[in-house]
Amino acid sequence: MQTFKLLLLVLLTLIVTSVAAAKVEDLDGLLDELEDFILDSDKSNSLIENLVKSQHEFNLEQHARFLVLQGTRELINGKYQSSRVFLNEAEKLQPSTLIKTSIFLHKATIFVAYHEYQQALDIISLNSSLVGKLKDVELKAKTYIRLAGLYSAIQAFDEVKQYALKVVKLGSGVSLKNQCHAKLYLAVSELKLGILDNASRGFEASSQFCRLNGFLLIDAMSTKGLGMVELEKGNYSNANLFFIDALLSYQSFQYMLEINHIYALLSESYLGLNKIEKAKEYAEIVIELPDEPSNLEFKKRATKVLAEIYNKRGDFELAYHYMGKYQDISTALLDDTKAKANAYQMAKFENGEKSREINLLNKDRELYTAKAALTESQRRNERMMNTLIFGGLVVLAIFALVMTMQKRKYKQLAQHDALTGIFNRGTAQNIAENSFIKTVSKREIFSVIMFDLDYFKRINDHYGHGTGDWVLKKVVDVINKASRSDDVFARFGGEEFALFLPNTDEAKATTMAEEYRGLIQSIETRFSGHNFAITASFGVSTSNEDDLSLDPLLHRADIAMYHSKEQGRNCVTLYKPEIEQSRSGYQKSKMALR
């Protein structure tokens, strides 16, 4: 009887152990499935819901892995803070080296998203040191792939290529999935490093390999890469076909980040094909995206496309608007790139891979003789001295260049009108005074044209100061194009302008003024967003033997200009002595006619 009970107990123990082992395998299978479908929003959410119900049956390693996968899903959705919570909980469980590696690399991705590049690189360094503890080839390959992804995020593409090649060198022990990722990263690094032919061959290889082995999302990324290579080469038709093919694949995965990237790329390829409406359609989709860091590169492409489209259409105001946005985004991305580069350079020699190389060099260095060490020290000192000298020269050169540019900038600001870009009154009079003296000394004629925009205050009041500024810049543009190279054109303030004309008699000056009046009257204002007329009243004066400076000419031109105002505006008046009024009457009419 006792023997029977003992046998029954052993049998029950074996059954329970078998059931428990089967349950563990089932849970591992579900976790594997979740990892495979982590990019599929609907599938992964369904699997997470099922696993939450079973998490009380997890062992410690499974619990940590499930937390990491939940954090990964939140990371893909851009919920970085929520992802960090899951990863911190997983780290507290003290899981295996592989899971620790995943935790650290995901945390590094979050740091990159928050532009905290130094912290990201510190974690990369920690992970590099953990790789040496991994014996399994597949686990090592997976870690190298994740390191390549992180280096891609901080735009260190030499390192991306290095880690992708490490996976390739591991050989047949690497899973098909990681081989697929390695081929993609290798092609991406070639593209970003500007080696386009290698990149094209690399993307073709990764596309064929990944499609053949069922990794359709990576195949779509490879197809997009082929399109980007063709876009760089200016083959817009080929690029367009690749982008449309990739878009269809991404839409099946509902992968919005990549879909938005394709929209931006399509706007460029359609513009290259001169299919303006299609380019505008895709660019406007991208422009409506939120101003998040992940969308900036896409919006940079779209704003440039829209600026070029509106420039081609002659809508210069919108072209200027989008070019301004393009410059703002470019500056933000450039600052971010500089931050990545600085952090990368600071941490480059601190990661685990470099530390192991230094340790090996230290062992080899013990074999060197004292003489070789001394020689190396001397060479190092020489290099350091040369570097310091060169660095000092570079700093001095940069300083001199900056000072020269600053001087030019301040000179430009001091001499030119900030809104229109032409000379201001003070600078123009100084230049014109010299020109006047040279002209008179040769016994030649010097003329002055002054004009004032009619009803300019009404334009500002009715349509806003932005429209007023547009009018001033447009008037300057048409006059600049029509004026001669020796003429001096200046804004005297508000809506008043003057042209100083050397070697020009009154007949020629009057003809020029009439031409300019017609040009201003013919300005098409609908591009400002409103329909209204622009006219100007002109006054012309010419030098005589009694004139010793420009002041009398300016005075007479001013009187003639306000006589044009009295005559109903939008006309040209050549100064005659009989039109001059008393000083008080002149000032009164001047104020009344503004």
C-alpha positions as CSV (number, residue, x, y, z in Angstrom):
1,M,0.0,0.0,0.0
2,Q,2.8,2.4,0.9
3,T,4.6,1.5,-2.3
4,F,1.4,2.3,-4.3
5,K,1.1,5.7,-2.6
6,L,4.7,6.5,-3.3
7,L,4.3,5.6,-7.0
8,L,1.2,7.7,-7.2
9,L,3.0,10.7,-5.7
10,V,5.9,10.4,-8.2
11,L,3.4,10.2,-11.1
12,L,1.5,13.2,-9.9
13,T,4.7,15.2,-9.5
14,L,5.8,14.3,-13.1
15,I,2.4,15.3,-14.4
16,V,2.5,18.7,-12.6
17,T,6.0,19.3,-13.8
18,S,5.2,18.4,-17.4
19,V,2.1,20.7,-17.3
20,A,4.2,23.6,-15.8
21,A,6.9,23.1,-18.4
22,A,4.3,23.1,-21.1
23,K,2.8,26.3,-19.7
24,V,6.2,28.0,-19.7
25,E,6.7,27.0,-23.3
26,D,3.3,28.3,-24.2
27,L,4.0,31.7,-22.6
28,D,7.4,31.9,-24.2
29,G,5.7,31.2,-27.6
30,L,3.3,34.0,-27.0
31,L,6.1,36.3,-26.1
32,D,8.0,35.3,-29.2
33,E,4.9,36.0,-31.3
34,L,4.5,39.4,-29.6
35,E,8.1,40.2,-30.4
36,D,7.6,39.2,-34.1
37,F,4.5,41.4,-34.5
38,I,5.6,44.3,-32.3
39,L,5.3,46.7,-35.3
40,D,1.7,45.5,-36.1
41,S,-0.5,47.7,-33.9
42,D,-3.6,45.6,-33.9
43,K,-1.9,42.3,-33.6
44,S,0.5,43.4,-30.9
45,N,-2.3,45.1,-28.8
46,S,-4.4,41.9,-29.0
47,L,-1.4,39.8,-27.8
48,I,-0.6,42.2,-25.0
49,E,-4.2,41.9,-23.8
50,N,-4.1,38.1,-23.7
51,L,-0.7,38.1,-22.0
52,V,-1.9,40.5,-19.3
53,K,-4.4,37.9,-18.2
54,S,-1.7,35.3,-17.9
55,Q,1.1,37.4,-16.3
56,H,0.5,35.9,-12.9
57,E,1.9,32.7,-14.3
58,F,5.1,34.3,-15.6
59,N,8.5,33.4,-14.2
60,L,10.8,36.3,-13.4
61,E,12.5,36.2,-16.9
62,Q,9.2,36.1,-18.7
63,H,7.8,39.0,-16.6
64,A,10.9,41.1,-17.4
65,R,10.6,40.3,-21.1
66,F,6.9,41.1,-21.2
67,L,7.6,44.5,-19.5
68,V,10.3,45.2,-22.1
69,L,8.0,44.3,-25.0
70,Q,5.3,46.6,-23.5
71,G,7.9,49.4,-23.3
72,T,8.9,48.7,-26.9
73,R,5.3,49.1,-28.0
74,E,4.9,52.4,-26.2
75,L,8.2,53.5,-27.7
76,I,6.9,52.7,-31.2
77,N,3.8,54.8,-30.5
78,G,6.0,57.7,-29.4
79,K,4.9,57.5,-25.7
80,Y,8.4,57.8,-24.3
81,Q,7.6,58.5,-20.7
82,S,5.2,55.5,-20.5
83,S,7.9,53.3,-22.2
84,R,10.5,54.4,-19.6
85,V,8.2,53.3,-16.8
86,F,7.9,49.7,-18.2
87,L,11.7,49.5,-18.8
88,N,12.5,50.7,-15.3
89,E,10.2,48.0,-13.8
90,A,11.8,45.4,-16.0
91,E,15.3,46.5,-14.8
92,K,14.3,46.1,-11.2
93,L,13.7,42.4,-11.7
94,Q,17.5,41.8,-12.4
95,P,16.9,39.8,-15.6
96,S,19.4,38.1,-17.8
97,T,22.2,39.9,-19.7
98,L,20.2,39.7,-23.0
99,I,17.1,41.4,-21.5
100,K,19.3,44.0,-19.7
101,T,20.9,44.8,-23.1
102,S,17.4,45.3,-24.6
103,I,16.4,47.6,-21.7
104,F,19.5,49.7,-22.0
105,L,19.2,50.1,-25.7
106,H,15.5,51.1,-25.6
107,K,16.4,53.6,-22.9
108,A,19.1,55.0,-25.2
109,T,16.5,55.4,-27.9
110,I,14.3,57.4,-25.5
111,F,17.3,59.6,-24.6
112,V,17.8,60.2,-28.4
113,A,14.1,61.2,-28.7
114,Y,14.6,63.7,-25.9
115,H,17.9,65.0,-27.5
116,E,19.9,63.8,-24.5
117,Y,22.6,62.4,-26.6
118,Q,25.3,62.1,-24.0
119,Q,23.2,59.9,-21.8
120,A,22.3,57.8,-24.9
121,L,26.0,57.3,-25.7
122,D,26.7,56.4,-22.1
123,I,24.2,53.6,-22.3
124,I,25.7,52.5,-25.7
125,S,29.0,52.3,-24.0
126,L,27.5,50.1,-21.2
127,N,25.9,47.8,-23.8
128,S,29.1,47.5,-25.8
129,S,30.8,46.2,-22.6
130,L,27.9,43.7,-22.1
131,V,28.4,42.2,-25.6
132,G,31.6,40.6,-24.5
133,K,29.7,38.5,-22.0
134,L,27.3,37.1,-24.6
135,K,28.4,33.7,-25.9
136,D,25.4,33.0,-28.1
137,V,26.0,34.2,-31.7
138,E,22.3,35.1,-32.2
139,L,22.2,37.2,-29.1
140,K,25.3,39.0,-30.0
141,A,23.9,39.7,-33.5
142,K,20.7,41.0,-32.1
143,T,22.7,43.4,-29.8
144,Y,24.8,44.6,-32.8
145,I,21.7,45.3,-34.8
146,R,20.3,47.4,-31.9
147,L,23.5,49.3,-31.6
148,A,23.5,50.0,-35.3
149,G,20.0,51.3,-35.0
150,L,21.0,53.7,-32.2
151,Y,24.0,54.9,-34.0
152,S,21.7,55.6,-37.0
153,A,19.5,57.7,-34.8
154,I,22.5,59.9,-33.8
155,Q,23.7,59.9,-37.5
156,A,27.0,58.2,-36.8
157,F,26.8,56.2,-40.0
158,D,30.4,54.9,-40.0
159,E,29.5,53.1,-36.7
160,V,26.2,51.9,-38.3
161,K,28.3,50.3,-41.1
162,Q,30.8,48.8,-38.6
163,Y,28.1,47.1,-36.5
164,A,26.2,45.8,-39.6
165,L,29.4,44.3,-40.9
166,K,30.0,42.7,-37.5
167,V,26.6,40.9,-37.9
168,V,27.6,39.8,-41.4
169,K,30.9,38.4,-40.1
170,L,29.2,36.3,-37.5
171,G,28.1,34.0,-40.3
172,S,25.4,31.4,-40.7
173,G,24.7,31.2,-36.9
174,V,22.7,34.5,-37.3
175,S,18.9,34.3,-37.8
176,L,17.4,35.3,-41.1
177,K,15.7,38.2,-39.4
178,N,18.9,39.7,-38.1
179,Q,20.6,39.0,-41.4
180,C,17.8,41.0,-43.1
181,H,18.3,43.9,-40.6
182,A,22.1,43.9,-41.1
183,K,21.7,44.1,-44.9
184,L,19.3,47.0,-44.6
185,Y,21.6,49.0,-42.2
186,L,24.6,48.3,-44.4
187,A,22.7,49.9,-47.4
188,V,21.5,52.8,-45.3
189,S,25.0,53.6,-44.1
190,E,26.2,53.6,-47.7
191,L,23.4,56.0,-48.7
192,K,24.1,58.4,-45.9
193,L,27.8,58.3,-46.5
194,G,27.1,59.3,-50.2
195,I,28.3,56.0,-51.8
196,L,25.2,55.8,-54.0
197,D,26.1,52.9,-56.3
198,N,27.0,50.7,-53.3
199,A,23.8,51.8,-51.6
200,S,21.7,50.9,-54.6
201,R,23.2,47.4,-54.7
202,G,22.8,47.0,-51.0
203,F,19.1,48.0,-51.0
204,E,18.4,45.6,-53.9
205,A,20.1,42.8,-51.9
206,S,18.2,43.5,-48.7
207,S,14.9,43.8,-50.6
208,Q,15.3,40.4,-52.3
209,F,16.6,38.7,-49.2
210,C,13.9,40.1,-46.8
211,R,11.0,39.6,-49.3
212,L,12.1,36.0,-49.9
213,N,12.2,35.3,-46.2
214,G,8.9,37.0,-45.4
215,F,10.2,40.2,-43.7
216,L,7.9,42.5,-45.7
217,L,8.3,45.6,-43.6
218,I,12.1,45.5,-44.1
219,D,11.5,44.9,-47.8
220,A,9.4,48.1,-47.8
221,M,12.2,50.0,-46.1
222,S,14.6,48.7,-48.7
223,T,12.3,49.7,-51.5
224,K,12.1,53.2,-50.0
225,G,15.9,53.2,-49.9
226,L,16.1,52.4,-53.6
227,G,13.8,55.4,-54.2
228,M,16.0,57.7,-52.2
229,V,19.0,56.7,-54.2
230,E,17.2,57.4,-57.4
231,L,16.0,60.7,-56.0
232,E,19.6,61.7,-55.1
233,K,20.6,60.8,-58.7
234,G,17.8,62.9,-60.1
235,N,16.0,59.9,-61.6
236,Y,12.6,61.1,-60.5
237,S,10.5,58.7,-62.5
238,N,12.3,55.6,-61.0
239,A,12.2,57.2,-57.6
240,N,8.5,57.7,-57.8
241,L,7.8,54.1,-58.7
242,F,9.8,52.8,-55.7
243,F,8.1,55.3,-53.3
244,I,4.6,54.3,-54.4
245,D,5.5,50.6,-54.0
246,A,6.9,51.2,-50.5
247,L,3.8,53.3,-49.6
248,L,1.4,50.4,-50.4
249,S,3.5,48.1,-48.1
250,Y,3.6,50.6,-45.2
251,Q,-0.1,51.2,-45.4
252,S,-0.7,47.5,-44.8
253,F,1.3,47.8,-41.6
254,Q,-0.3,51.2,-40.7
255,Y,3.2,52.4,-40.0
256,M,2.5,56.2,-39.9
257,L,6.0,57.4,-39.3
258,E,7.3,55.7,-42.5
259,I,4.1,56.6,-44.4
260,N,4.7,60.3,-43.6
261,H,8.3,60.0,-44.8
262,I,7.0,58.5,-48.1
263,Y,4.6,61.4,-48.5
264,A,7.5,63.9,-48.1
265,L,9.6,62.0,-50.6
266,L,6.7,61.7,-53.1
267,S,6.3,65.5,-53.0
268,E,9.9,65.8,-54.1
269,S,9.8,63.2,-56.8
270,Y,6.5,64.6,-58.3
271,L,8.0,68.1,-58.3
272,G,11.0,66.7,-60.2
273,L,8.6,65.2,-62.7
274,N,6.8,68.7,-62.9
275,K,3.6,67.1,-61.6
276,I,2.9,70.2,-59.6
277,E,-0.6,69.4,-58.2
278,K,0.5,65.9,-57.0
279,A,3.6,67.4,-55.4
280,K,1.5,70.0,-53.7
281,E,-1.0,67.4,-52.5
282,Y,1.6,65.3,-50.7
283,A,3.5,68.3,-49.4
284,E,0.4,69.7,-47.8
285,I,-0.3,66.4,-46.1
286,V,3.1,66.6,-44.5
287,I,2.8,70.3,-43.5
288,E,-0.3,69.4,-41.5
289,L,1.6,67.0,-39.3
290,P,2.3,68.0,-35.7
291,D,5.5,69.9,-35.0
292,E,7.2,66.9,-33.3
293,P,10.9,66.1,-33.6
294,S,10.1,62.9,-35.6
295,N,8.3,65.0,-38.3
296,L,10.8,67.8,-38.7
297,E,12.9,66.1,-41.5
298,F,9.7,65.4,-43.4
299,K,8.4,68.9,-43.0
300,K,11.7,70.3,-44.1
301,R,11.3,68.5,-47.5
302,A,7.7,69.6,-47.8
303,T,8.3,73.3,-47.1
304,K,11.0,73.4,-49.7
305,V,8.7,71.8,-52.2
306,L,5.9,74.2,-51.5
307,A,8.3,77.2,-51.7
308,E,9.5,76.0,-55.2
309,I,5.9,75.4,-56.3
310,Y,4.7,78.9,-55.3
311,N,7.8,80.5,-56.8
312,K,7.1,78.8,-60.1
313,R,3.5,80.1,-59.9
314,G,4.6,83.6,-59.2
315,D,3.0,83.7,-55.8
316,F,6.1,85.2,-54.2
317,E,4.5,85.9,-50.8
318,L,3.7,82.3,-50.2
319,A,7.0,81.2,-51.6
320,Y,8.7,83.5,-49.2
321,H,6.5,82.2,-46.3
322,Y,7.4,78.5,-47.0
323,M,11.1,79.3,-47.6
324,G,11.2,81.0,-44.2
325,K,9.7,77.9,-42.6
326,Y,12.2,75.8,-44.5
327,Q,15.1,77.9,-43.1
328,D,13.7,77.6,-39.5
329,I,13.4,73.8,-39.7
330,S,16.8,73.5,-41.3
331,T,18.3,75.6,-38.5
332,A,16.6,73.4,-35.8
333,L,17.8,70.2,-37.5
334,L,21.3,71.6,-37.9
335,D,21.5,72.5,-34.2
336,D,20.3,69.0,-33.4
337,T,22.9,67.4,-35.7
338,K,25.6,69.5,-34.1
339,A,24.4,68.3,-30.6
340,K,24.6,64.7,-31.8
341,A,28.0,65.2,-33.3
342,N,29.4,66.8,-30.2
343,A,28.0,64.1,-27.9
344,Y,29.3,61.4,-30.2
345,Q,32.8,62.8,-30.3
346,M,32.9,63.2,-26.5
347,A,31.8,59.6,-26.0
348,K,33.5,57.9,-29.0
349,F,36.5,56.6,-27.0
350,E,34.5,55.8,-23.9
351,N,32.4,52.9,-25.2
352,G,33.1,49.3,-24.4
353,E,34.4,48.4,-27.9
354,K,37.1,51.1,-27.7
355,S,37.9,50.1,-24.1
356,R,38.6,46.5,-25.2
357,E,40.8,47.7,-28.0
358,I,42.7,49.9,-25.7
359,N,43.2,47.0,-23.3
360,L,44.6,44.9,-26.1
361,L,46.9,47.7,-27.1
362,N,48.1,48.1,-23.5
363,K,49.1,44.4,-23.5
364,D,50.9,44.7,-26.8
365,R,52.7,47.9,-25.5
366,E,54.4,45.9,-22.8
367,L,56.5,44.2,-25.6
368,Y,57.8,47.5,-26.8
369,T,61.3,48.6,-25.8
370,A,62.0,51.7,-23.7
371,K,63.5,53.4,-26.7
372,A,60.3,52.8,-28.8
373,A,58.2,54.2,-26.0
374,L,60.4,57.3,-25.8
375,T,60.2,57.8,-29.5
376,E,56.4,57.5,-29.5
377,S,56.2,60.0,-26.7
378,Q,58.3,62.4,-28.7
379,R,56.2,62.0,-31.7
380,R,53.1,62.4,-29.6
381,N,54.4,65.7,-28.2
382,E,55.3,66.9,-31.7
383,R,51.8,66.0,-33.0
384,M,50.3,67.8,-30.0
385,M,52.4,70.9,-30.6
386,N,51.5,70.9,-34.3
387,T,47.8,70.4,-33.4
388,L,48.0,73.3,-31.0
389,I,49.7,75.5,-33.6
390,F,47.2,74.5,-36.3
391,G,44.3,74.9,-33.9
392,G,45.5,78.4,-32.9
393,L,45.8,79.4,-36.5
394,V,42.3,78.0,-37.3
395,V,40.8,79.9,-34.3
396,L,42.5,83.1,-35.4
397,A,41.3,82.6,-39.0
398,I,37.7,82.0,-37.8
399,F,37.9,85.0,-35.5
400,A,39.1,87.2,-38.4
401,L,36.4,85.8,-40.7
402,V,33.7,86.4,-38.1
403,M,34.9,90.0,-37.4
404,T,34.9,90.7,-41.2
405,M,31.4,89.3,-41.6
406,Q,30.2,91.3,-38.6
407,K,31.7,94.5,-40.0
408,R,30.0,93.9,-43.3
409,K,26.7,93.1,-41.5
410,Y,26.8,96.3,-39.4
411,K,27.8,98.4,-42.4
412,Q,24.9,96.9,-44.4
413,L,22.5,97.7,-41.5
414,A,23.8,101.2,-41.1
415,Q,23.7,102.1,-44.9
416,H,20.5,100.4,-46.0
417,D,16.8,100.5,-45.3
418,A,15.9,97.4,-43.3
419,L,12.6,96.8,-45.1
420,T,13.4,97.4,-48.7
421,G,17.2,96.8,-48.9
422,I,17.9,100.1,-50.7
423,F,20.0,103.0,-49.4
424,N,18.6,105.0,-46.4
425,R,18.5,108.8,-46.7
426,G,21.8,109.6,-45.0
427,T,23.9,107.1,-47.0
428,A,22.2,108.0,-50.3
429,Q,22.7,111.8,-49.8
430,N,26.4,111.2,-49.0
431,I,26.9,109.1,-52.1
432,A,24.8,111.4,-54.3
433,E,26.6,114.5,-53.0
434,N,29.9,113.1,-54.3
435,S,28.3,112.2,-57.6
436,F,26.8,115.7,-57.8
437,I,30.2,117.4,-57.3
438,K,31.8,115.2,-60.0
439,T,29.0,115.9,-62.4
440,V,29.0,119.7,-61.9
441,S,32.8,119.8,-62.1
442,K,32.4,118.4,-65.7
443,R,29.8,121.1,-66.4
444,E,27.1,118.4,-66.9
445,I,23.5,118.3,-65.6
446,F,22.4,116.5,-62.4
447,S,18.7,115.8,-61.7
448,V,16.7,114.6,-58.8
449,I,13.4,112.6,-58.8
450,M,11.3,112.4,-55.7
451,F,8.0,110.5,-55.4
452,D,5.5,109.7,-52.7
453,L,3.0,106.8,-52.8
454,D,-0.6,108.1,-52.9
455,Y,-3.0,107.2,-50.2
456,F,-0.5,104.9,-48.6
457,K,-2.0,105.4,-45.1
458,R,-5.3,104.1,-46.5
459,I,-3.6,100.9,-47.6
460,N,-2.1,100.3,-44.2
461,D,-5.5,101.1,-42.5
462,H,-7.6,99.0,-44.8
463,Y,-5.4,96.0,-45.5
464,G,-2.8,96.0,-42.6
465,H,0.8,96.9,-42.3
466,G,1.9,93.6,-43.8
467,T,0.3,94.6,-47.1
468,G,1.8,98.1,-46.7
469,D,5.2,96.5,-46.4
470,W,4.5,94.3,-49.5
471,V,3.7,97.5,-51.5
472,L,6.9,99.2,-50.4
473,K,9.1,96.2,-51.3
474,K,7.2,95.7,-54.7
475,V,7.6,99.4,-55.6
476,V,11.4,99.2,-54.8
477,D,11.7,96.0,-56.9
478,V,10.1,97.5,-60.1
479,I,12.1,100.8,-59.8
480,N,15.4,99.0,-59.1
481,K,14.9,96.9,-62.2
482,A,14.2,99.9,-64.4
483,S,16.8,102.3,-63.0
484,R,20.4,102.7,-64.3
485,S,23.5,101.4,-62.6
486,D,24.8,104.9,-61.9
487,D,21.6,106.2,-60.3
488,V,21.3,106.3,-56.5
489,F,17.9,105.1,-55.2
490,A,16.9,105.7,-51.6
491,R,14.0,105.5,-49.2
492,F,13.7,108.9,-47.5
493,G,11.2,107.6,-44.9
494,G,7.7,106.2,-44.8
495,E,6.4,106.1,-48.4
496,E,8.7,108.7,-49.8
497,F,11.6,107.9,-52.1
498,A,14.3,109.7,-54.1
499,L,16.4,109.0,-57.2
500,F,19.6,110.9,-57.8
501,L,20.5,111.0,-61.6
502,P,24.0,112.1,-62.7
503,N,24.5,113.3,-66.3
504,T,20.7,113.6,-66.8
505,D,18.9,116.7,-68.1
506,E,15.3,117.7,-67.3
507,A,13.8,116.1,-70.4
508,K,15.4,112.8,-69.7
509,A,14.6,113.0,-66.0
510,T,11.0,113.8,-66.7
511,T,10.7,110.9,-69.2
512,M,12.2,108.5,-66.6
513,A,9.8,109.8,-63.9
514,E,6.9,109.2,-66.2
515,E,8.1,105.7,-67.0
516,Y,8.5,104.9,-63.2
517,R,5.0,106.3,-62.6
518,G,3.6,103.9,-65.2
519,L,5.5,101.0,-63.7
520,I,4.1,101.6,-60.2
521,Q,0.6,102.1,-61.6
522,S,0.8,98.7,-63.4
523,I,1.8,96.7,-60.3
524,E,-0.5,93.7,-60.0
525,T,-1.6,93.7,-56.3
526,R,-3.6,90.5,-56.2
527,F,-0.5,88.6,-55.1
528,S,-0.7,90.5,-51.9
529,G,-4.0,88.9,-51.2
530,H,-6.0,92.0,-52.0
531,N,-7.0,94.1,-55.0
532,F,-6.3,97.8,-54.9
533,A,-4.5,100.4,-57.0
534,I,-1.0,101.7,-56.3
535,T,0.0,105.2,-57.7
536,A,2.6,107.8,-56.9
537,S,3.1,111.5,-57.2
538,F,6.4,112.6,-58.8
539,G,8.5,115.8,-58.6
540,V,11.5,116.4,-60.8
541,S,14.2,119.1,-60.4
542,T,17.4,119.8,-62.4
543,S,20.7,121.5,-61.3
544,N,21.5,125.1,-62.3
545,E,24.6,127.2,-62.0
546,D,23.7,128.6,-58.6
547,D,23.4,125.1,-56.9
548,L,26.4,124.4,-54.7
549,S,24.9,121.2,-53.1
550,L,22.0,118.8,-53.4
551,D,19.9,120.6,-50.9
552,P,18.4,123.1,-53.3
553,L,17.6,120.3,-55.8
554,L,15.9,118.2,-53.1
555,H,13.9,121.3,-52.0
556,R,12.7,122.0,-55.5
557,A,11.9,118.3,-56.2
558,D,9.9,118.2,-53.0
559,I,7.9,121.3,-54.0
560,A,7.2,119.8,-57.5
561,M,6.2,116.5,-55.9
562,Y,3.6,118.1,-53.7
563,H,2.4,120.2,-56.6
564,S,1.6,116.8,-58.2
565,K,-0.4,115.9,-55.1
566,E,-2.4,119.2,-55.6
567,Q,-3.0,118.3,-59.3
568,G,-4.8,115.1,-58.3
569,R,-1.9,112.8,-57.7
570,N,-0.5,110.0,-60.0
571,C,1.3,112.5,-62.2
572,V,4.8,114.0,-62.8
573,T,5.6,117.7,-62.2
574,L,8.9,119.3,-63.4
575,Y,9.8,122.1,-61.0
576,K,9.2,125.7,-62.3
577,P,9.7,128.8,-60.2
578,E,6.1,129.9,-60.7
579,I,4.7,126.8,-58.8
580,E,6.7,127.6,-55.6
581,Q,4.4,128.9,-52.9
582,S,5.2,130.8,-49.7
583,R,7.1,128.7,-47.1
584,S,4.1,128.6,-44.7
585,G,1.7,127.8,-47.5
586,Y,4.0,125.1,-48.8
587,Q,4.3,123.4,-45.4
588,K,0.6,123.6,-44.9
589,S,-0.2,121.9,-48.2
590,K,2.5,119.3,-47.5
591,M,0.8,118.3,-44.3
592,A,-2.7,118.3,-45.8
593,L,-1.7,116.2,-48.8
594,R,-0.2,113.3,-46.9
